[in-house]
Amino acid sequence: MPTYVYKCPNCGKFELFQEMKDKPLESCPTCNKPVKRIISGGVGVIYKTNGFYITDSKASKDSHAS
Ligand SMILES: [Zn+2]
């Protein structure tokens, strides 16, 4: 199944598994704002939108390690 990447102006990018025949998502399942579909050309950069939770989890791991 292809993975589609959508970009929400409110939530940033997210992935969605859809069949080819499925209609493209028009609004964000989280906040209902109109979303834009991005054709995913490969892996990576999907969760780098704002990086806030990535930074968060790294920070807590780092402080735990030291
Ligand atoms: Zn949203």
PDB file of the backbone (N, CA, C, O) and the ligand in Angstrom, with CONECT records:
HET     ZN  A 101       1
ATOM      1  N   MET A   1       0.843  -1.191   0.000  1.00  0.00           N
ATOM      2  CA  MET A   1       0.000   0.000   0.000  1.00  0.00           C
ATOM      3  C   MET A   1       0.885   1.250   0.000  1.00  0.00           C
ATOM      4  O   MET A   1       1.844   1.328   0.768  1.00  0.00           O
ATOM      5  N   PRO A   2       0.577   2.197  -0.832  1.00  0.00           N
ATOM      6  CA  PRO A   2       1.417   3.399  -0.848  1.00  0.00           C
ATOM      7  C   PRO A   2       1.200   4.268   0.386  1.00  0.00           C
ATOM      8  O   PRO A   2       0.114   4.313   0.964  1.00  0.00           O
ATOM      9  N   THR A   3       2.228   4.927   0.750  1.00  0.00           N
ATOM     10  CA  THR A   3       2.127   5.873   1.849  1.00  0.00           C
ATOM     11  C   THR A   3       2.042   7.269   1.272  1.00  0.00           C
ATOM     12  O   THR A   3       2.877   7.673   0.463  1.00  0.00           O
ATOM     13  N   TYR A   4       1.055   7.982   1.682  1.00  0.00           N
ATOM     14  CA  TYR A   4       0.947   9.358   1.240  1.00  0.00           C
ATOM     15  C   TYR A   4       1.318  10.281   2.385  1.00  0.00           C
ATOM     16  O   TYR A   4       1.045  10.014   3.556  1.00  0.00           O
ATOM     17  N   VAL A   5       1.938  11.354   2.005  1.00  0.00           N
ATOM     18  CA  VAL A   5       2.305  12.344   3.003  1.00  0.00           C
ATOM     19  C   VAL A   5       1.445  13.580   2.768  1.00  0.00           C
ATOM     20  O   VAL A   5       1.323  14.081   1.651  1.00  0.00           O
ATOM     21  N   TYR A   6       0.869  14.039   3.835  1.00  0.00           N
ATOM     22  CA  TYR A   6       0.035  15.234   3.764  1.00  0.00           C
ATOM     23  C   TYR A   6       0.643  16.314   4.620  1.00  0.00           C
ATOM     24  O   TYR A   6       1.346  16.051   5.596  1.00  0.00           O
ATOM     25  N   LYS A   7       0.356  17.519   4.234  1.00  0.00           N
ATOM     26  CA  LYS A   7       0.831  18.624   5.041  1.00  0.00           C
ATOM     27  C   LYS A   7      -0.346  19.454   5.516  1.00  0.00           C
ATOM     28  O   LYS A   7      -1.132  19.971   4.723  1.00  0.00           O
ATOM     29  N   CYS A   8      -0.444  19.562   6.796  1.00  0.00           N
ATOM     30  CA  CYS A   8      -1.494  20.358   7.417  1.00  0.00           C
ATOM     31  C   CYS A   8      -0.873  21.666   7.892  1.00  0.00           C
ATOM     32  O   CYS A   8       0.203  21.653   8.491  1.00  0.00           O
ATOM     33  N   PRO A   9      -1.531  22.794   7.634  1.00  0.00           N
ATOM     34  CA  PRO A   9      -0.973  24.083   8.081  1.00  0.00           C
ATOM     35  C   PRO A   9      -0.913  24.187   9.599  1.00  0.00           C
ATOM     36  O   PRO A   9      -0.175  25.004  10.150  1.00  0.00           O
ATOM     37  N   ASN A  10      -1.687  23.363  10.253  1.00  0.00           N
ATOM     38  CA  ASN A  10      -1.763  23.418  11.707  1.00  0.00           C
ATOM     39  C   ASN A  10      -0.867  22.365  12.374  1.00  0.00           C
ATOM     40  O   ASN A  10      -0.142  22.665  13.323  1.00  0.00           O
ATOM     41  N   CYS A  11      -0.926  21.140  11.868  1.00  0.00           N
ATOM     42  CA  CYS A  11      -0.235  20.017  12.518  1.00  0.00           C
ATOM     43  C   CYS A  11       1.086  19.667  11.847  1.00  0.00           C
ATOM     44  O   CYS A  11       1.861  18.886  12.400  1.00  0.00           O
ATOM     45  N   GLY A  12       1.362  20.217  10.682  1.00  0.00           N
ATOM     46  CA  GLY A  12       2.569  19.836   9.974  1.00  0.00           C
ATOM     47  C   GLY A  12       2.332  18.592   9.128  1.00  0.00           C
ATOM     48  O   GLY A  12       1.198  18.275   8.769  1.00  0.00           O
ATOM     49  N   LYS A  13       3.414  17.896   8.817  1.00  0.00           N
ATOM     50  CA  LYS A  13       3.286  16.752   7.916  1.00  0.00           C
ATOM     51  C   LYS A  13       2.904  15.493   8.666  1.00  0.00           C
ATOM     52  O   LYS A  13       3.297  15.285   9.814  1.00  0.00           O
ATOM     53  N   PHE A  14       2.131  14.660   7.994  1.00  0.00           N
ATOM     54  CA  PHE A  14       1.824  13.350   8.553  1.00  0.00           C
ATOM     55  C   PHE A  14       1.655  12.358   7.422  1.00  0.00           C
ATOM     56  O   PHE A  14       1.381  12.730   6.281  1.00  0.00           O
ATOM     57  N   GLU A  15       1.822  11.100   7.754  1.00  0.00           N
ATOM     58  CA  GLU A  15       1.709  10.045   6.764  1.00  0.00           C
ATOM     59  C   GLU A  15       0.352   9.386   6.859  1.00  0.00           C
ATOM     60  O   GLU A  15      -0.261   9.330   7.925  1.00  0.00           O
ATOM     61  N   LEU A  16      -0.105   8.890   5.724  1.00  0.00           N
ATOM     62  CA  LEU A  16      -1.364   8.177   5.712  1.00  0.00           C
ATOM     63  C   LEU A  16      -1.254   7.025   4.724  1.00  0.00           C
ATOM     64  O   LEU A  16      -0.804   7.208   3.593  1.00  0.00           O
ATOM     65  N   PHE A  17      -1.662   5.852   5.150  1.00  0.00           N
ATOM     66  CA  PHE A  17      -1.696   4.720   4.240  1.00  0.00           C
ATOM     67  C   PHE A  17      -3.033   4.720   3.530  1.00  0.00           C
ATOM     68  O   PHE A  17      -4.090   4.720   4.161  1.00  0.00           O
ATOM     69  N   GLN A  18      -2.972   4.720   2.222  1.00  0.00           N
ATOM     70  CA  GLN A  18      -4.204   4.705   1.445  1.00  0.00           C
ATOM     71  C   GLN A  18      -4.032   3.811   0.238  1.00  0.00           C
ATOM     72  O   GLN A  18      -2.926   3.632  -0.271  1.00  0.00           O
ATOM     73  N   GLU A  19      -5.137   3.256  -0.209  1.00  0.00           N
ATOM     74  CA  GLU A  19      -5.140   2.560  -1.475  1.00  0.00           C
ATOM     75  C   GLU A  19      -5.024   3.603  -2.589  1.00  0.00           C
ATOM     76  O   GLU A  19      -5.396   4.764  -2.421  1.00  0.00           O
ATOM     77  N   MET A  20      -4.497   3.152  -3.729  1.00  0.00           N
ATOM     78  CA  MET A  20      -4.404   4.038  -4.889  1.00  0.00           C
ATOM     79  C   MET A  20      -5.774   4.594  -5.270  1.00  0.00           C
ATOM     80  O   MET A  20      -5.902   5.745  -5.687  1.00  0.00           O
ATOM     81  N   LYS A  21      -6.775   3.764  -5.118  1.00  0.00           N
ATOM     82  CA  LYS A  21      -8.109   4.167  -5.563  1.00  0.00           C
ATOM     83  C   LYS A  21      -8.816   5.067  -4.547  1.00  0.00           C
ATOM     84  O   LYS A  21      -9.841   5.675  -4.855  1.00  0.00           O
ATOM     85  N   ASP A  22      -8.278   5.145  -3.369  1.00  0.00           N
ATOM     86  CA  ASP A  22      -8.903   6.014  -2.374  1.00  0.00           C
ATOM     87  C   ASP A  22      -8.812   7.477  -2.783  1.00  0.00           C
ATOM     88  O   ASP A  22      -7.866   7.909  -3.442  1.00  0.00           O
ATOM     89  N   LYS A  23      -9.812   8.208  -2.374  1.00  0.00           N
ATOM     90  CA  LYS A  23      -9.776   9.647  -2.631  1.00  0.00           C
ATOM     91  C   LYS A  23      -8.713  10.287  -1.768  1.00  0.00           C
ATOM     92  O   LYS A  23      -8.512   9.882  -0.623  1.00  0.00           O
ATOM     93  N   PRO A  24      -8.031  11.279  -2.305  1.00  0.00           N
ATOM     94  CA  PRO A  24      -7.061  11.986  -1.462  1.00  0.00           C
ATOM     95  C   PRO A  24      -7.764  12.687  -0.307  1.00  0.00           C
ATOM     96  O   PRO A  24      -8.886  13.182  -0.416  1.00  0.00           O
ATOM     97  N   LEU A  25      -7.054  12.699   0.777  1.00  0.00           N
ATOM     98  CA  LEU A  25      -7.598  13.352   1.960  1.00  0.00           C
ATOM     99  C   LEU A  25      -7.706  14.855   1.714  1.00  0.00           C
ATOM    100  O   LEU A  25      -6.794  15.474   1.165  1.00  0.00           O
ATOM    101  N   GLU A  26      -8.804  15.416   2.117  1.00  0.00           N
ATOM    102  CA  GLU A  26      -8.983  16.850   1.868  1.00  0.00           C
ATOM    103  C   GLU A  26      -8.843  17.686   3.120  1.00  0.00           C
ATOM    104  O   GLU A  26      -8.470  18.858   3.062  1.00  0.00           O
ATOM    105  N   SER A  27      -9.143  17.077   4.245  1.00  0.00           N
ATOM    106  CA  SER A  27      -8.991  17.840   5.477  1.00  0.00           C
ATOM    107  C   SER A  27      -8.286  17.000   6.533  1.00  0.00           C
ATOM    108  O   SER A  27      -8.343  15.771   6.524  1.00  0.00           O
ATOM    109  N   CYS A  28      -7.643  17.682   7.411  1.00  0.00           N
ATOM    110  CA  CYS A  28      -6.858  17.038   8.454  1.00  0.00           C
ATOM    111  C   CYS A  28      -7.757  16.249   9.406  1.00  0.00           C
ATOM    112  O   CYS A  28      -8.749  16.779   9.909  1.00  0.00           O
ATOM    113  N   PRO A  29      -7.411  14.982   9.654  1.00  0.00           N
ATOM    114  CA  PRO A  29      -8.216  14.204  10.595  1.00  0.00           C
ATOM    115  C   PRO A  29      -8.123  14.731  12.021  1.00  0.00           C
ATOM    116  O   PRO A  29      -8.979  14.427  12.851  1.00  0.00           O
ATOM    117  N   THR A  30      -7.118  15.497  12.302  1.00  0.00           N
ATOM    118  CA  THR A  30      -6.933  16.013  13.652  1.00  0.00           C
ATOM    119  C   THR A  30      -7.627  17.350  13.868  1.00  0.00           C
ATOM    120  O   THR A  30      -8.370  17.521  14.835  1.00  0.00           O
ATOM    121  N   CYS A  31      -7.387  18.293  12.970  1.00  0.00           N
ATOM    122  CA  CYS A  31      -7.918  19.636  13.198  1.00  0.00           C
ATOM    123  C   CYS A  31      -8.885  20.096  12.117  1.00  0.00           C
ATOM    124  O   CYS A  31      -9.451  21.186  12.195  1.00  0.00           O
ATOM    125  N   ASN A  32      -9.071  19.234  11.086  1.00  0.00           N
ATOM    126  CA  ASN A  32     -10.070  19.518  10.061  1.00  0.00           C
ATOM    127  C   ASN A  32      -9.712  20.660   9.105  1.00  0.00           C
ATOM    128  O   ASN A  32     -10.558  21.112   8.333  1.00  0.00           O
ATOM    129  N   LYS A  33      -8.487  21.117   9.155  1.00  0.00           N
ATOM    130  CA  LYS A  33      -8.074  22.139   8.197  1.00  0.00           C
ATOM    131  C   LYS A  33      -7.764  21.471   6.863  1.00  0.00           C
ATOM    132  O   LYS A  33      -7.432  20.286   6.828  1.00  0.00           O
ATOM    133  N   PRO A  34      -7.869  22.217   5.767  1.00  0.00           N
ATOM    134  CA  PRO A  34      -7.535  21.635   4.477  1.00  0.00           C
ATOM    135  C   PRO A  34      -6.057  21.251   4.410  1.00  0.00           C
ATOM    136  O   PRO A  34      -5.183  22.016   4.816  1.00  0.00           O
ATOM    137  N   VAL A  35      -5.800  20.061   3.892  1.00  0.00           N
ATOM    138  CA  VAL A  35      -4.426  19.588   3.807  1.00  0.00           C
ATOM    139  C   VAL A  35      -3.997  19.468   2.353  1.00  0.00           C
ATOM    140  O   VAL A  35      -4.821  19.409   1.440  1.00  0.00           O
ATOM    141  N   LYS A  36      -2.701  19.433   2.169  1.00  0.00           N
ATOM    142  CA  LYS A  36      -2.128  19.324   0.844  1.00  0.00           C
ATOM    143  C   LYS A  36      -1.382  18.005   0.761  1.00  0.00           C
ATOM    144  O   LYS A  36      -0.613  17.679   1.665  1.00  0.00           O
ATOM    145  N   ARG A  37      -1.587  17.246  -0.291  1.00  0.00           N
ATOM    146  CA  ARG A  37      -0.888  15.978  -0.398  1.00  0.00           C
ATOM    147  C   ARG A  37       0.475  16.184  -1.036  1.00  0.00           C
ATOM    148  O   ARG A  37       0.626  16.883  -2.038  1.00  0.00           O
ATOM    149  N   ILE A  38       1.445  15.560  -0.428  1.00  0.00           N
ATOM    150  CA  ILE A  38       2.794  15.617  -0.947  1.00  0.00           C
ATOM    151  C   ILE A  38       3.128  14.235  -1.470  1.00  0.00           C
ATOM    152  O   ILE A  38       2.952  13.246  -0.759  1.00  0.00           O
ATOM    153  N   ILE A  39       3.600  14.151  -2.680  1.00  0.00           N
ATOM    154  CA  ILE A  39       3.980  12.851  -3.210  1.00  0.00           C
ATOM    155  C   ILE A  39       5.283  12.434  -2.561  1.00  0.00           C
ATOM    156  O   ILE A  39       6.300  13.122  -2.646  1.00  0.00           O
ATOM    157  N   SER A  40       5.218  11.301  -1.919  1.00  0.00           N
ATOM    158  CA  SER A  40       6.379  10.844  -1.188  1.00  0.00           C
ATOM    159  C   SER A  40       7.364  10.171  -2.138  1.00  0.00           C
ATOM    160  O   SER A  40       7.051   9.154  -2.756  1.00  0.00           O
ATOM    161  N   GLY A  41       8.520  10.732  -2.243  1.00  0.00           N
ATOM    162  CA  GLY A  41       9.522  10.209  -3.167  1.00  0.00           C
ATOM    163  C   GLY A  41      10.482   9.244  -2.503  1.00  0.00           C
ATOM    164  O   GLY A  41      11.371   8.712  -3.169  1.00  0.00           O
ATOM    165  N   GLY A  42      10.334   9.009  -1.248  1.00  0.00           N
ATOM    166  CA  GLY A  42      11.254   8.120  -0.564  1.00  0.00           C
ATOM    167  C   GLY A  42      11.111   8.236   0.926  1.00  0.00           C
ATOM    168  O   GLY A  42      10.046   8.586   1.435  1.00  0.00           O
ATOM    169  N   VAL A  43      12.176   7.944   1.623  1.00  0.00           N
ATOM    170  CA  VAL A  43      12.103   7.988   3.075  1.00  0.00           C
ATOM    171  C   VAL A  43      12.777   9.240   3.619  1.00  0.00           C
ATOM    172  O   VAL A  43      13.503   9.935   2.908  1.00  0.00           O
ATOM    173  N   GLY A  44      12.527   9.502   4.857  1.00  0.00           N
ATOM    174  CA  GLY A  44      13.196  10.606   5.530  1.00  0.00           C
ATOM    175  C   GLY A  44      12.413  11.897   5.468  1.00  0.00           C
ATOM    176  O   GLY A  44      11.401  12.005   4.775  1.00  0.00           O
ATOM    177  N   VAL A  45      12.886  12.835   6.178  1.00  0.00           N
ATOM    178  CA  VAL A  45      12.367  14.209   6.294  1.00  0.00           C
ATOM    179  C   VAL A  45      10.879  14.355   6.611  1.00  0.00           C
ATOM    180  O   VAL A  45      10.344  15.463   6.606  1.00  0.00           O
ATOM    181  N   ILE A  46      10.222  13.240   6.885  1.00  0.00           N
ATOM    182  CA  ILE A  46       8.795  13.334   7.126  1.00  0.00           C
ATOM    183  C   ILE A  46       8.501  13.983   8.478  1.00  0.00           C
ATOM    184  O   ILE A  46       7.591  14.803   8.597  1.00  0.00           O
ATOM    185  N   TYR A  47       9.263  13.614   9.473  1.00  0.00           N
ATOM    186  CA  TYR A  47       8.951  14.123  10.809  1.00  0.00           C
ATOM    187  C   TYR A  47       9.814  15.314  11.212  1.00  0.00           C
ATOM    188  O   TYR A  47       9.963  15.624  12.394  1.00  0.00           O
ATOM    189  N   LYS A  48      10.374  15.972  10.206  1.00  0.00           N
ATOM    190  CA  LYS A  48      11.261  17.083  10.533  1.00  0.00           C
ATOM    191  C   LYS A  48      10.569  18.440  10.482  1.00  0.00           C
ATOM    192  O   LYS A  48      11.222  19.481  10.554  1.00  0.00           O
ATOM    193  N   THR A  49       9.267  18.424  10.360  1.00  0.00           N
ATOM    194  CA  THR A  49       8.507  19.657  10.187  1.00  0.00           C
ATOM    195  C   THR A  49       8.902  20.748  11.181  1.00  0.00           C
ATOM    196  O   THR A  49       9.472  21.772  10.805  1.00  0.00           O
ATOM    197  N   ASN A  50       8.601  20.519  12.405  1.00  0.00           N
ATOM    198  CA  ASN A  50       8.982  21.484  13.430  1.00  0.00           C
ATOM    199  C   ASN A  50      10.030  20.900  14.369  1.00  0.00           C
ATOM    200  O   ASN A  50      10.812  21.616  14.995  1.00  0.00           O
ATOM    201  N   GLY A  51      10.015  19.598  14.441  1.00  0.00           N
ATOM    202  CA  GLY A  51      11.001  18.906  15.265  1.00  0.00           C
ATOM    203  C   GLY A  51      10.764  19.042  16.747  1.00  0.00           C
ATOM    204  O   GLY A  51      11.637  18.705  17.546  1.00  0.00           O
ATOM    205  N   PHE A  52       9.602  19.528  17.132  1.00  0.00           N
ATOM    206  CA  PHE A  52       9.426  19.795  18.556  1.00  0.00           C
ATOM    207  C   PHE A  52       9.397  18.530  19.407  1.00  0.00           C
ATOM    208  O   PHE A  52       9.998  18.496  20.482  1.00  0.00           O
ATOM    209  N   TYR A  53       8.699  17.482  18.935  1.00  0.00           N
ATOM    210  CA  TYR A  53       8.682  16.301  19.790  1.00  0.00           C
ATOM    211  C   TYR A  53       9.937  15.466  19.649  1.00  0.00           C
ATOM    212  O   TYR A  53      10.315  14.748  20.575  1.00  0.00           O
ATOM    213  N   ILE A  54      10.603  15.556  18.471  1.00  0.00           N
ATOM    214  CA  ILE A  54      11.886  14.861  18.318  1.00  0.00           C
ATOM    215  C   ILE A  54      12.896  15.463  19.289  1.00  0.00           C
ATOM    216  O   ILE A  54      13.600  14.750  20.003  1.00  0.00           O
ATOM    217  N   THR A  55      12.949  16.798  19.297  1.00  0.00           N
ATOM    218  CA  THR A  55      13.839  17.502  20.211  1.00  0.00           C
ATOM    219  C   THR A  55      13.529  17.136  21.665  1.00  0.00           C
ATOM    220  O   THR A  55      14.421  16.908  22.481  1.00  0.00           O
ATOM    221  N   ASP A  56      12.250  17.092  21.945  1.00  0.00           N
ATOM    222  CA  ASP A  56      11.807  16.716  23.282  1.00  0.00           C
ATOM    223  C   ASP A  56      12.329  15.364  23.735  1.00  0.00           C
ATOM    224  O   ASP A  56      12.882  15.233  24.827  1.00  0.00           O
ATOM    225  N   SER A  57      12.146  14.348  22.874  1.00  0.00           N
ATOM    226  CA  SER A  57      12.526  13.001  23.286  1.00  0.00           C
ATOM    227  C   SER A  57      14.041  12.885  23.386  1.00  0.00           C
ATOM    228  O   SER A  57      14.557  12.184  24.257  1.00  0.00           O
ATOM    229  N   LYS A  58      14.752  13.567  22.499  1.00  0.00           N
ATOM    230  CA  LYS A  58      16.212  13.536  22.584  1.00  0.00           C
ATOM    231  C   LYS A  58      16.694  14.206  23.873  1.00  0.00           C
ATOM    232  O   LYS A  58      17.589  13.709  24.556  1.00  0.00           O
ATOM    233  N   ALA A  59      16.087  15.322  24.178  1.00  0.00           N
ATOM    234  CA  ALA A  59      16.487  16.068  25.371  1.00  0.00           C
ATOM    235  C   ALA A  59      16.286  15.238  26.631  1.00  0.00           C
ATOM    236  O   ALA A  59      17.127  15.246  27.530  1.00  0.00           O
ATOM    237  N   SER A  60      15.162  14.518  26.691  1.00  0.00           N
ATOM    238  CA  SER A  60      14.921  13.746  27.909  1.00  0.00           C
ATOM    239  C   SER A  60      15.857  12.544  27.980  1.00  0.00           C
ATOM    240  O   SER A  60      16.267  12.139  29.068  1.00  0.00           O
ATOM    241  N   LYS A  61      16.200  11.966  26.809  1.00  0.00           N
ATOM    242  CA  LYS A  61      17.156  10.860  26.819  1.00  0.00           C
ATOM    243  C   LYS A  61      18.531  11.338  27.239  1.00  0.00           C
ATOM    244  O   LYS A  61      19.220  10.696  28.032  1.00  0.00           O
ATOM    245  N   ASP A  62      18.917  12.488  26.686  1.00  0.00           N
ATOM    246  CA  ASP A  62      20.237  13.027  27.025  1.00  0.00           C
ATOM    247  C   ASP A  62      20.382  13.312  28.517  1.00  0.00           C
ATOM    248  O   ASP A  62      21.392  12.965  29.129  1.00  0.00           O
ATOM    249  N   SER A  63      19.386  13.933  29.083  1.00  0.00           N
ATOM    250  CA  SER A  63      19.488  14.269  30.489  1.00  0.00           C
ATOM    251  C   SER A  63      19.480  13.000  31.353  1.00  0.00           C
ATOM    252  O   SER A  63      20.074  12.955  32.430  1.00  0.00           O
ATOM    253  N   HIS A  64      18.786  11.970  30.845  1.00  0.00           N
ATOM    254  CA  HIS A  64      18.775  10.710  31.581  1.00  0.00           C
ATOM    255  C   HIS A  64      20.155  10.050  31.532  1.00  0.00           C
ATOM    256  O   HIS A  64      20.622   9.498  32.528  1.00  0.00           O
ATOM    257  N   ALA A  65      20.801  10.112  30.366  1.00  0.00           N
ATOM    258  CA  ALA A  65      22.099   9.459  30.179  1.00  0.00           C
ATOM    259  C   ALA A  65      23.196  10.111  31.028  1.00  0.00           C
ATOM    260  O   ALA A  65      24.076   9.420  31.540  1.00  0.00           O
ATOM    261  N   SER A  66      23.143  11.409  31.172  1.00  0.00           N
ATOM    262  CA  SER A  66      24.188  12.084  31.924  1.00  0.00           C
ATOM    263  C   SER A  66      23.741  12.239  33.355  1.00  0.00           C
ATOM    264  O   SER A  66      24.477  12.788  34.175  1.00  0.00           O
TER     265      SER A  66
HETATM  266 ZN    ZN A 101      -4.193  19.371  11.318  1.00  0.00          ZN2+
END
